[in-house]
Amino acid sequence: MSVWQPSAPCTPGTCIEATASATAVPRAVLRMAAVVVLMFAGIALLPLGGRIPADLVRRWCRWIVRAAGVRVRITGAAAPTGGLLLVANHISWLDIPLLAAVRPARMLAKSDIRGWPVAGRLTAGSGALFIDRERLRALPGTVALIADALRGGHAVAVFPEGSTWCGRAQGNFRRAVFQAALDAGVPVQPVRLRYRITGGTPSTVPAFIGDDSLLASVWRVLTARGLVAEVDVRDAIAPGTHRDRRALARAAQPTTADQLGWIHTALVA
């Protein structure tokens, strides 16, 4: 546990429901091939950098998620242009392309993501801001780095919980990153992420939690049927409307009503 990465109680054994049988393997292999092709296409286009239209980046991110067999539903208003702190609850590795489908942004990412196959290179090439979560002394410098990016007109995407949760429970938003939005004088864009099975039943299958491996989490998604990712873009929080980072973090965090609605749907199902 660290200031950047608090521990979550969620574990694969207690939180994730069983998925498909071996009959799903051929479909999963085809999905994996489609995802890999799209990711290598993204790597090939990295040298173009900011010359790639934002709308094309959003579409490509949706294609990545769709190729994995997950339908995407985005609701709410379009995210503002200019400097913007994009914040969301954190459940899965799918959250990263889903946020970029809302608005392409520089991702605040832990340093070990650089070592991920294919995805690590894509993340680095996208202009991600990498942090060392084990060093408390790095926190002020990271906040300043985020603020500089925001002042430069960039969107920065952050998961303030600091750890992934299964979706049935959620963590508190850490306050430090919200100081960057206050320092830069930019709006905060809250996004709520949820995963369901077609028909409305909440699902923990996409969760990437605890000691789960990335490969195991990816394979669960590829073999599952009927997964839907719901992306709810809430109203942006204008700069100057909250006096400090504590109040701003509280305003951006998913509410108790959001969580109770999720649980109620699960119980009814």
ChimeraX commands (.cxc) that place a marker at each C-alpha (Angstrom):
marker #1 position 0.00,0.00,0.00 radius 0.5
marker #1 position 1.21,3.53,-0.83 radius 0.5
marker #1 position -0.11,7.07,-1.01 radius 0.5
marker #1 position -0.76,6.54,-4.70 radius 0.5
marker #1 position -2.01,2.96,-4.55 radius 0.5
marker #1 position -4.15,2.12,-1.52 radius 0.5
marker #1 position -5.12,-1.53,-1.24 radius 0.5
marker #1 position -8.62,-2.69,-2.19 radius 0.5
marker #1 position -10.33,-5.68,-0.53 radius 0.5
marker #1 position -11.43,-7.09,-3.90 radius 0.5
marker #1 position -9.86,-10.38,-5.01 radius 0.5
marker #1 position -10.50,-12.62,-8.04 radius 0.5
marker #1 position -11.59,-15.51,-5.81 radius 0.5
marker #1 position -14.25,-13.57,-3.91 radius 0.5
marker #1 position -15.46,-11.00,-6.43 radius 0.5
marker #1 position -15.37,-12.40,-9.96 radius 0.5
marker #1 position -18.09,-14.71,-11.20 radius 0.5
marker #1 position -17.44,-17.72,-13.41 radius 0.5
marker #1 position -17.26,-17.17,-17.16 radius 0.5
marker #1 position -17.67,-19.15,-20.36 radius 0.5
marker #1 position -16.77,-22.77,-21.09 radius 0.5
marker #1 position -14.16,-24.13,-23.49 radius 0.5
marker #1 position -16.63,-23.74,-26.37 radius 0.5
marker #1 position -15.85,-20.02,-26.23 radius 0.5
marker #1 position -12.15,-20.52,-27.05 radius 0.5
marker #1 position -12.36,-20.17,-30.87 radius 0.5
marker #1 position -14.37,-16.95,-30.51 radius 0.5
marker #1 position -11.87,-15.64,-27.97 radius 0.5
marker #1 position -8.93,-16.34,-30.28 radius 0.5
marker #1 position -10.60,-14.38,-33.08 radius 0.5
marker #1 position -11.27,-11.50,-30.70 radius 0.5
marker #1 position -7.68,-11.51,-29.51 radius 0.5
marker #1 position -6.44,-11.40,-33.11 radius 0.5
marker #1 position -8.68,-8.40,-33.85 radius 0.5
marker #1 position -7.48,-6.55,-30.75 radius 0.5
marker #1 position -3.82,-7.19,-31.60 radius 0.5
marker #1 position -4.29,-5.96,-35.18 radius 0.5
marker #1 position -5.91,-2.75,-33.96 radius 0.5
marker #1 position -3.21,-2.18,-31.35 radius 0.5
marker #1 position -0.38,-2.65,-33.84 radius 0.5
marker #1 position -2.19,-0.27,-36.18 radius 0.5
marker #1 position -2.18,2.26,-33.33 radius 0.5
marker #1 position 1.56,1.75,-32.80 radius 0.5
marker #1 position 2.19,2.29,-36.51 radius 0.5
marker #1 position 0.39,5.65,-36.32 radius 0.5
marker #1 position 2.22,6.88,-33.19 radius 0.5
marker #1 position 4.78,8.93,-35.20 radius 0.5
marker #1 position 1.89,11.12,-36.44 radius 0.5
marker #1 position 1.23,12.20,-32.84 radius 0.5
marker #1 position -1.15,15.15,-32.52 radius 0.5
marker #1 position -1.85,15.21,-36.24 radius 0.5
marker #1 position -4.33,12.35,-35.83 radius 0.5
marker #1 position -7.88,13.78,-35.50 radius 0.5
marker #1 position -9.34,13.38,-32.00 radius 0.5
marker #1 position -12.52,11.87,-33.42 radius 0.5
marker #1 position -10.49,9.11,-35.08 radius 0.5
marker #1 position -8.70,8.37,-31.79 radius 0.5
marker #1 position -12.07,8.12,-30.01 radius 0.5
marker #1 position -13.38,5.74,-32.66 radius 0.5
marker #1 position -10.22,3.62,-32.53 radius 0.5
marker #1 position -10.55,3.27,-28.74 radius 0.5
marker #1 position -14.15,2.14,-29.10 radius 0.5
marker #1 position -13.08,-0.37,-31.77 radius 0.5
marker #1 position -10.49,-1.82,-29.38 radius 0.5
marker #1 position -13.15,-2.46,-26.72 radius 0.5
marker #1 position -15.65,-3.73,-29.28 radius 0.5
marker #1 position -13.08,-6.08,-30.80 radius 0.5
marker #1 position -12.68,-7.64,-27.33 radius 0.5
marker #1 position -16.38,-8.51,-27.45 radius 0.5
marker #1 position -17.64,-5.67,-25.26 radius 0.5
marker #1 position -20.36,-3.30,-26.44 radius 0.5
marker #1 position -19.91,0.35,-25.52 radius 0.5
marker #1 position -22.67,2.73,-24.42 radius 0.5
marker #1 position -21.61,6.33,-23.82 radius 0.5
marker #1 position -24.18,8.70,-22.34 radius 0.5
marker #1 position -24.02,12.33,-21.25 radius 0.5
marker #1 position -22.65,15.51,-22.74 radius 0.5
marker #1 position -19.42,15.82,-24.71 radius 0.5
marker #1 position -16.35,16.60,-22.62 radius 0.5
marker #1 position -15.13,20.24,-22.84 radius 0.5
marker #1 position -12.12,21.20,-24.94 radius 0.5
marker #1 position -8.95,22.75,-23.51 radius 0.5
marker #1 position -7.26,21.80,-20.26 radius 0.5
marker #1 position -9.34,19.19,-18.45 radius 0.5
marker #1 position -8.87,16.72,-15.59 radius 0.5
marker #1 position -10.77,13.58,-16.57 radius 0.5
marker #1 position -11.51,11.35,-13.55 radius 0.5
marker #1 position -13.27,8.00,-13.24 radius 0.5
marker #1 position -13.73,5.02,-10.95 radius 0.5
marker #1 position -11.36,2.16,-11.79 radius 0.5
marker #1 position -12.43,-1.43,-12.46 radius 0.5
marker #1 position -10.63,-2.85,-15.48 radius 0.5
marker #1 position -7.85,-2.41,-18.03 radius 0.5
marker #1 position -10.75,-1.63,-20.38 radius 0.5
marker #1 position -11.25,1.65,-18.49 radius 0.5
marker #1 position -8.25,3.19,-20.28 radius 0.5
marker #1 position -9.59,3.00,-23.88 radius 0.5
marker #1 position -13.09,3.81,-22.59 radius 0.5
marker #1 position -11.90,7.11,-21.11 radius 0.5
marker #1 position -10.05,7.90,-24.34 radius 0.5
marker #1 position -13.30,7.24,-26.19 radius 0.5
marker #1 position -14.81,10.12,-24.18 radius 0.5
marker #1 position -11.85,12.40,-24.89 radius 0.5
marker #1 position -8.28,11.52,-25.87 radius 0.5
marker #1 position -6.06,12.40,-22.91 radius 0.5
marker #1 position -2.64,11.99,-21.39 radius 0.5
marker #1 position -2.96,9.12,-18.95 radius 0.5
marker #1 position -1.52,9.22,-15.42 radius 0.5
marker #1 position -0.09,5.71,-15.26 radius 0.5
marker #1 position 2.06,3.65,-12.92 radius 0.5
marker #1 position 5.59,3.17,-14.18 radius 0.5
marker #1 position 5.38,-0.63,-14.55 radius 0.5
marker #1 position 2.80,-0.26,-17.36 radius 0.5
marker #1 position 5.78,0.55,-19.59 radius 0.5
marker #1 position 6.61,-3.16,-19.45 radius 0.5
marker #1 position 3.23,-4.38,-20.65 radius 0.5
marker #1 position 3.42,-6.09,-24.06 radius 0.5
marker #1 position 2.14,-3.84,-26.89 radius 0.5
marker #1 position -0.10,-1.80,-24.55 radius 0.5
marker #1 position 2.95,-0.43,-22.74 radius 0.5
marker #1 position 4.38,1.03,-25.92 radius 0.5
marker #1 position 1.02,2.48,-26.88 radius 0.5
marker #1 position 0.64,4.08,-23.46 radius 0.5
marker #1 position 4.11,5.61,-23.58 radius 0.5
marker #1 position 3.61,6.85,-27.13 radius 0.5
marker #1 position 0.32,8.52,-26.21 radius 0.5
marker #1 position 2.13,10.98,-23.93 radius 0.5
marker #1 position 1.29,9.26,-20.64 radius 0.5
marker #1 position 2.58,10.78,-17.41 radius 0.5
marker #1 position 4.28,7.92,-15.56 radius 0.5
marker #1 position 4.57,7.95,-11.75 radius 0.5
marker #1 position 6.44,5.95,-9.17 radius 0.5
marker #1 position 3.74,5.01,-6.68 radius 0.5
marker #1 position 6.19,3.81,-4.06 radius 0.5
marker #1 position 7.83,7.21,-3.51 radius 0.5
marker #1 position 5.92,9.66,-1.33 radius 0.5
marker #1 position 8.45,12.38,-2.18 radius 0.5
marker #1 position 7.41,12.17,-5.83 radius 0.5
marker #1 position 3.86,13.37,-5.07 radius 0.5
marker #1 position 4.41,17.17,-5.23 radius 0.5
marker #1 position 6.41,16.84,-8.44 radius 0.5
marker #1 position 3.72,14.68,-10.02 radius 0.5
marker #1 position 1.00,17.19,-9.10 radius 0.5
marker #1 position 3.10,19.96,-10.66 radius 0.5
marker #1 position 3.63,17.84,-13.80 radius 0.5
marker #1 position -0.12,17.30,-14.17 radius 0.5
marker #1 position -0.83,21.02,-13.62 radius 0.5
marker #1 position 1.69,21.97,-16.33 radius 0.5
marker #1 position 0.01,19.60,-18.80 radius 0.5
marker #1 position -3.42,21.05,-17.92 radius 0.5
marker #1 position -2.18,24.63,-18.37 radius 0.5
marker #1 position -0.90,23.58,-21.78 radius 0.5
marker #1 position -4.46,22.76,-22.85 radius 0.5
marker #1 position -4.16,18.98,-22.54 radius 0.5
marker #1 position -6.68,16.62,-21.03 radius 0.5
marker #1 position -5.20,14.38,-18.32 radius 0.5
marker #1 position -7.00,11.15,-17.38 radius 0.5
marker #1 position -6.72,9.89,-13.80 radius 0.5
marker #1 position -8.24,7.10,-11.69 radius 0.5
marker #1 position -8.22,8.78,-8.25 radius 0.5
marker #1 position -9.15,5.64,-6.30 radius 0.5
marker #1 position -5.51,4.60,-6.78 radius 0.5
marker #1 position -6.46,0.93,-7.19 radius 0.5
marker #1 position -8.93,-1.18,-9.14 radius 0.5
marker #1 position -12.16,-2.37,-7.51 radius 0.5
marker #1 position -14.57,-5.07,-8.67 radius 0.5
marker #1 position -17.43,-2.64,-9.32 radius 0.5
marker #1 position -19.70,-3.88,-6.54 radius 0.5
marker #1 position -17.68,-1.72,-4.14 radius 0.5
marker #1 position -15.64,1.40,-4.70 radius 0.5
marker #1 position -12.81,3.30,-3.06 radius 0.5
marker #1 position -12.51,6.93,-2.01 radius 0.5
marker #1 position -11.04,9.39,-4.47 radius 0.5
marker #1 position -7.54,10.45,-3.42 radius 0.5
marker #1 position -7.30,14.22,-3.22 radius 0.5
marker #1 position -3.80,14.97,-4.49 radius 0.5
marker #1 position -4.54,15.00,-8.22 radius 0.5
marker #1 position -7.40,17.46,-7.74 radius 0.5
marker #1 position -4.88,20.01,-6.52 radius 0.5
marker #1 position -3.48,20.04,-10.06 radius 0.5
marker #1 position -6.88,21.10,-11.45 radius 0.5
marker #1 position -7.12,23.85,-8.81 radius 0.5
marker #1 position -3.59,25.08,-9.56 radius 0.5
marker #1 position -4.20,25.11,-13.32 radius 0.5
marker #1 position -7.71,26.58,-13.08 radius 0.5
marker #1 position -9.32,23.96,-15.32 radius 0.5
marker #1 position -12.60,22.00,-15.07 radius 0.5
marker #1 position -12.89,18.45,-13.76 radius 0.5
marker #1 position -14.85,15.94,-15.85 radius 0.5
marker #1 position -16.28,13.02,-13.79 radius 0.5
marker #1 position -17.01,9.79,-15.66 radius 0.5
marker #1 position -18.79,6.76,-14.18 radius 0.5
marker #1 position -17.82,3.33,-15.52 radius 0.5
marker #1 position -19.92,0.19,-15.10 radius 0.5
marker #1 position -19.98,-3.23,-16.75 radius 0.5
marker #1 position -23.09,-5.30,-17.33 radius 0.5
marker #1 position -24.35,-8.35,-19.13 radius 0.5
marker #1 position -26.84,-7.67,-21.94 radius 0.5
marker #1 position -30.20,-7.32,-20.23 radius 0.5
marker #1 position -28.90,-5.27,-17.32 radius 0.5
marker #1 position -27.24,-7.68,-14.88 radius 0.5
marker #1 position -24.07,-6.11,-13.37 radius 0.5
marker #1 position -20.90,-8.08,-14.09 radius 0.5
marker #1 position -17.52,-8.28,-12.38 radius 0.5
marker #1 position -15.97,-10.32,-15.23 radius 0.5
marker #1 position -13.94,-7.38,-16.65 radius 0.5
marker #1 position -12.45,-6.51,-13.24 radius 0.5
marker #1 position -8.64,-6.56,-12.97 radius 0.5
marker #1 position -8.11,-6.79,-9.21 radius 0.5
marker #1 position -5.91,-8.11,-6.44 radius 0.5
marker #1 position -3.27,-10.61,-7.53 radius 0.5
marker #1 position -5.04,-11.21,-10.85 radius 0.5
marker #1 position -2.76,-11.35,-13.88 radius 0.5
marker #1 position -3.37,-9.16,-16.91 radius 0.5
marker #1 position -3.50,-12.22,-19.16 radius 0.5
marker #1 position -6.15,-13.91,-16.98 radius 0.5
marker #1 position -8.27,-10.76,-16.93 radius 0.5
marker #1 position -8.00,-10.29,-20.70 radius 0.5
marker #1 position -8.93,-13.94,-21.31 radius 0.5
marker #1 position -12.05,-13.66,-19.12 radius 0.5
marker #1 position -13.26,-10.73,-21.18 radius 0.5
marker #1 position -12.49,-12.44,-24.49 radius 0.5
marker #1 position -14.39,-15.60,-23.52 radius 0.5
marker #1 position -17.40,-13.83,-22.01 radius 0.5
marker #1 position -20.63,-13.22,-23.90 radius 0.5
marker #1 position -22.89,-10.19,-23.82 radius 0.5
marker #1 position -20.64,-7.78,-21.91 radius 0.5
marker #1 position -21.62,-4.11,-22.07 radius 0.5
marker #1 position -19.49,-1.19,-20.88 radius 0.5
marker #1 position -21.55,1.77,-19.69 radius 0.5
marker #1 position -19.76,5.14,-19.75 radius 0.5
marker #1 position -21.73,7.92,-18.07 radius 0.5
marker #1 position -20.20,11.35,-18.72 radius 0.5
marker #1 position -21.40,13.61,-15.90 radius 0.5
marker #1 position -21.56,17.40,-15.97 radius 0.5
marker #1 position -18.11,18.98,-15.82 radius 0.5
marker #1 position -17.21,20.76,-12.57 radius 0.5
marker #1 position -16.24,24.33,-13.41 radius 0.5
marker #1 position -13.07,25.84,-11.93 radius 0.5
marker #1 position -13.58,28.02,-8.87 radius 0.5
marker #1 position -16.73,26.26,-7.67 radius 0.5
marker #1 position -14.99,24.36,-4.82 radius 0.5
marker #1 position -12.70,25.89,-2.25 radius 0.5
marker #1 position -10.16,23.07,-1.89 radius 0.5
marker #1 position -9.13,19.68,-3.22 radius 0.5
marker #1 position -11.08,17.79,-0.54 radius 0.5
marker #1 position -14.37,19.38,-1.62 radius 0.5
marker #1 position -13.50,18.95,-5.31 radius 0.5
marker #1 position -12.69,15.25,-4.88 radius 0.5
marker #1 position -15.95,14.72,-2.98 radius 0.5
marker #1 position -17.95,16.41,-5.74 radius 0.5
marker #1 position -16.32,14.27,-8.44 radius 0.5
marker #1 position -16.62,10.91,-6.66 radius 0.5
marker #1 position -19.42,8.43,-7.43 radius 0.5
marker #1 position -22.27,8.95,-4.97 radius 0.5
marker #1 position -23.89,6.48,-2.61 radius 0.5
marker #1 position -26.94,6.59,-4.88 radius 0.5
marker #1 position -24.81,5.36,-7.80 radius 0.5
marker #1 position -23.59,2.42,-5.76 radius 0.5
marker #1 position -27.01,1.54,-4.34 radius 0.5
marker #1 position -28.48,1.58,-7.83 radius 0.5
marker #1 position -25.83,-0.92,-8.95 radius 0.5
marker #1 position -26.54,-3.20,-5.96 radius 0.5
marker #1 position -30.31,-2.95,-6.44 radius 0.5
marker #1 position -29.98,-4.02,-10.08 radius 0.5
marker #1 position -27.85,-6.99,-9.02 radius 0.5
marker #1 position -30.35,-8.10,-6.37 radius 0.5
marker #1 position -33.30,-7.82,-8.76 radius 0.5
marker #1 position -31.39,-9.82,-11.37 radius 0.5
marker link #1:1,2 radius 0.2
marker link #1:2,3 radius 0.2
marker link #1:3,4 radius 0.2
marker link #1:4,5 radius 0.2
marker link #1:5,6 radius 0.2
marker link #1:6,7 radius 0.2
marker link #1:7,8 radius 0.2
marker link #1:8,9 radius 0.2
marker link #1:9,10 radius 0.2
marker link #1:10,11 radius 0.2
marker link #1:11,12 radius 0.2
marker link #1:12,13 radius 0.2
marker link #1:13,14 radius 0.2
marker link #1:14,15 radius 0.2
marker link #1:15,16 radius 0.2
marker link #1:16,17 radius 0.2
marker link #1:17,18 radius 0.2
marker link #1:18,19 radius 0.2
marker link #1:19,20 radius 0.2
marker link #1:20,21 radius 0.2
marker link #1:21,22 radius 0.2
marker link #1:22,23 radius 0.2
marker link #1:23,24 radius 0.2
marker link #1:24,25 radius 0.2
marker link #1:25,26 radius 0.2
marker link #1:26,27 radius 0.2
marker link #1:27,28 radius 0.2
marker link #1:28,29 radius 0.2
marker link #1:29,30 radius 0.2
marker link #1:30,31 radius 0.2
marker link #1:31,32 radius 0.2
marker link #1:32,33 radius 0.2
marker link #1:33,34 radius 0.2
marker link #1:34,35 radius 0.2
marker link #1:35,36 radius 0.2
marker link #1:36,37 radius 0.2
marker link #1:37,38 radius 0.2
marker link #1:38,39 radius 0.2
marker link #1:39,40 radius 0.2
marker link #1:40,41 radius 0.2
marker link #1:41,42 radius 0.2
marker link #1:42,43 radius 0.2
marker link #1:43,44 radius 0.2
marker link #1:44,45 radius 0.2
marker link #1:45,46 radius 0.2
marker link #1:46,47 radius 0.2
marker link #1:47,48 radius 0.2
marker link #1:48,49 radius 0.2
marker link #1:49,50 radius 0.2
marker link #1:50,51 radius 0.2
marker link #1:51,52 radius 0.2
marker link #1:52,53 radius 0.2
marker link #1:53,54 radius 0.2
marker link #1:54,55 radius 0.2
marker link #1:55,56 radius 0.2
marker link #1:56,57 radius 0.2
marker link #1:57,58 radius 0.2
marker link #1:58,59 radius 0.2
marker link #1:59,60 radius 0.2
marker link #1:60,61 radius 0.2
marker link #1:61,62 radius 0.2
marker link #1:62,63 radius 0.2
marker link #1:63,64 radius 0.2
marker link #1:64,65 radius 0.2
marker link #1:65,66 radius 0.2
marker link #1:66,67 radius 0.2
marker link #1:67,68 radius 0.2
marker link #1:68,69 radius 0.2
marker link #1:69,70 radius 0.2
marker link #1:70,71 radius 0.2
marker link #1:71,72 radius 0.2
marker link #1:72,73 radius 0.2
marker link #1:73,74 radius 0.2
marker link #1:74,75 radius 0.2
marker link #1:75,76 radius 0.2
marker link #1:76,77 radius 0.2
marker link #1:77,78 radius 0.2
marker link #1:78,79 radius 0.2
marker link #1:79,80 radius 0.2
marker link #1:80,81 radius 0.2
marker link #1:81,82 radius 0.2
marker link #1:82,83 radius 0.2
marker link #1:83,84 radius 0.2
marker link #1:84,85 radius 0.2
marker link #1:85,86 radius 0.2
marker link #1:86,87 radius 0.2
marker link #1:87,88 radius 0.2
marker link #1:88,89 radius 0.2
marker link #1:89,90 radius 0.2
marker link #1:90,91 radius 0.2
marker link #1:91,92 radius 0.2
marker link #1:92,93 radius 0.2
marker link #1:93,94 radius 0.2
marker link #1:94,95 radius 0.2
marker link #1:95,96 radius 0.2
marker link #1:96,97 radius 0.2
marker link #1:97,98 radius 0.2
marker link #1:98,99 radius 0.2
marker link #1:99,100 radius 0.2
marker link #1:100,101 radius 0.2
marker link #1:101,102 radius 0.2
marker link #1:102,103 radius 0.2
marker link #1:103,104 radius 0.2
marker link #1:104,105 radius 0.2
marker link #1:105,106 radius 0.2
marker link #1:106,107 radius 0.2
marker link #1:107,108 radius 0.2
marker link #1:108,109 radius 0.2
marker link #1:109,110 radius 0.2
marker link #1:110,111 radius 0.2
marker link #1:111,112 radius 0.2
marker link #1:112,113 radius 0.2
marker link #1:113,114 radius 0.2
marker link #1:114,115 radius 0.2
marker link #1:115,116 radius 0.2
marker link #1:116,117 radius 0.2
marker link #1:117,118 radius 0.2
marker link #1:118,119 radius 0.2
marker link #1:119,120 radius 0.2
marker link #1:120,121 radius 0.2
marker link #1:121,122 radius 0.2
marker link #1:122,123 radius 0.2
marker link #1:123,124 radius 0.2
marker link #1:124,125 radius 0.2
marker link #1:125,126 radius 0.2
marker link #1:126,127 radius 0.2
marker link #1:127,128 radius 0.2
marker link #1:128,129 radius 0.2
marker link #1:129,130 radius 0.2
marker link #1:130,131 radius 0.2
marker link #1:131,132 radius 0.2
marker link #1:132,133 radius 0.2
marker link #1:133,134 radius 0.2
marker link #1:134,135 radius 0.2
marker link #1:135,136 radius 0.2
marker link #1:136,137 radius 0.2
marker link #1:137,138 radius 0.2
marker link #1:138,139 radius 0.2
marker link #1:139,140 radius 0.2
marker link #1:140,141 radius 0.2
marker link #1:141,142 radius 0.2
marker link #1:142,143 radius 0.2
marker link #1:143,144 radius 0.2
marker link #1:144,145 radius 0.2
marker link #1:145,146 radius 0.2
marker link #1:146,147 radius 0.2
marker link #1:147,148 radius 0.2
marker link #1:148,149 radius 0.2
marker link #1:149,150 radius 0.2
marker link #1:150,151 radius 0.2
marker link #1:151,152 radius 0.2
marker link #1:152,153 radius 0.2
marker link #1:153,154 radius 0.2
marker link #1:154,155 radius 0.2
marker link #1:155,156 radius 0.2
marker link #1:156,157 radius 0.2
marker link #1:157,158 radius 0.2
marker link #1:158,159 radius 0.2
marker link #1:159,160 radius 0.2
marker link #1:160,161 radius 0.2
marker link #1:161,162 radius 0.2
marker link #1:162,163 radius 0.2
marker link #1:163,164 radius 0.2
marker link #1:164,165 radius 0.2
marker link #1:165,166 radius 0.2
marker link #1:166,167 radius 0.2
marker link #1:167,168 radius 0.2
marker link #1:168,169 radius 0.2
marker link #1:169,170 radius 0.2
marker link #1:170,171 radius 0.2
marker link #1:171,172 radius 0.2
marker link #1:172,173 radius 0.2
marker link #1:173,174 radius 0.2
marker link #1:174,175 radius 0.2
marker link #1:175,176 radius 0.2
marker link #1:176,177 radius 0.2
marker link #1:177,178 radius 0.2
marker link #1:178,179 radius 0.2
marker link #1:179,180 radius 0.2
marker link #1:180,181 radius 0.2
marker link #1:181,182 radius 0.2
marker link #1:182,183 radius 0.2
marker link #1:183,184 radius 0.2
marker link #1:184,185 radius 0.2
marker link #1:185,186 radius 0.2
marker link #1:186,187 radius 0.2
marker link #1:187,188 radius 0.2
marker link #1:188,189 radius 0.2
marker link #1:189,190 radius 0.2
marker link #1:190,191 radius 0.2
marker link #1:191,192 radius 0.2
marker link #1:192,193 radius 0.2
marker link #1:193,194 radius 0.2
marker link #1:194,195 radius 0.2
marker link #1:195,196 radius 0.2
marker link #1:196,197 radius 0.2
marker link #1:197,198 radius 0.2
marker link #1:198,199 radius 0.2
marker link #1:199,200 radius 0.2
marker link #1:200,201 radius 0.2
marker link #1:201,202 radius 0.2
marker link #1:202,203 radius 0.2
marker link #1:203,204 radius 0.2
marker link #1:204,205 radius 0.2
marker link #1:205,206 radius 0.2
marker link #1:206,207 radius 0.2
marker link #1:207,208 radius 0.2
marker link #1:208,209 radius 0.2
marker link #1:209,210 radius 0.2
marker link #1:210,211 radius 0.2
marker link #1:211,212 radius 0.2
marker link #1:212,213 radius 0.2
marker link #1:213,214 radius 0.2
marker link #1:214,215 radius 0.2
marker link #1:215,216 radius 0.2
marker link #1:216,217 radius 0.2
marker link #1:217,218 radius 0.2
marker link #1:218,219 radius 0.2
marker link #1:219,220 radius 0.2
marker link #1:220,221 radius 0.2
marker link #1:221,222 radius 0.2
marker link #1:222,223 radius 0.2
marker link #1:223,224 radius 0.2
marker link #1:224,225 radius 0.2
marker link #1:225,226 radius 0.2
marker link #1:226,227 radius 0.2
marker link #1:227,228 radius 0.2
marker link #1:228,229 radius 0.2
marker link #1:229,230 radius 0.2
marker link #1:230,231 radius 0.2
marker link #1:231,232 radius 0.2
marker link #1:232,233 radius 0.2
marker link #1:233,234 radius 0.2
marker link #1:234,235 radius 0.2
marker link #1:235,236 radius 0.2
marker link #1:236,237 radius 0.2
marker link #1:237,238 radius 0.2
marker link #1:238,239 radius 0.2
marker link #1:239,240 radius 0.2
marker link #1:240,241 radius 0.2
marker link #1:241,242 radius 0.2
marker link #1:242,243 radius 0.2
marker link #1:243,244 radius 0.2
marker link #1:244,245 radius 0.2
marker link #1:245,246 radius 0.2
marker link #1:246,247 radius 0.2
marker link #1:247,248 radius 0.2
marker link #1:248,249 radius 0.2
marker link #1:249,250 radius 0.2
marker link #1:250,251 radius 0.2
marker link #1:251,252 radius 0.2
marker link #1:252,253 radius 0.2
marker link #1:253,254 radius 0.2
marker link #1:254,255 radius 0.2
marker link #1:255,256 radius 0.2
marker link #1:256,257 radius 0.2
marker link #1:257,258 radius 0.2
marker link #1:258,259 radius 0.2
marker link #1:259,260 radius 0.2
marker link #1:260,261 radius 0.2
marker link #1:261,262 radius 0.2
marker link #1:262,263 radius 0.2
marker link #1:263,264 radius 0.2
marker link #1:264,265 radius 0.2
marker link #1:265,266 radius 0.2
marker link #1:266,267 radius 0.2
marker link #1:267,268 radius 0.2
marker link #1:268,269 radius 0.2
view
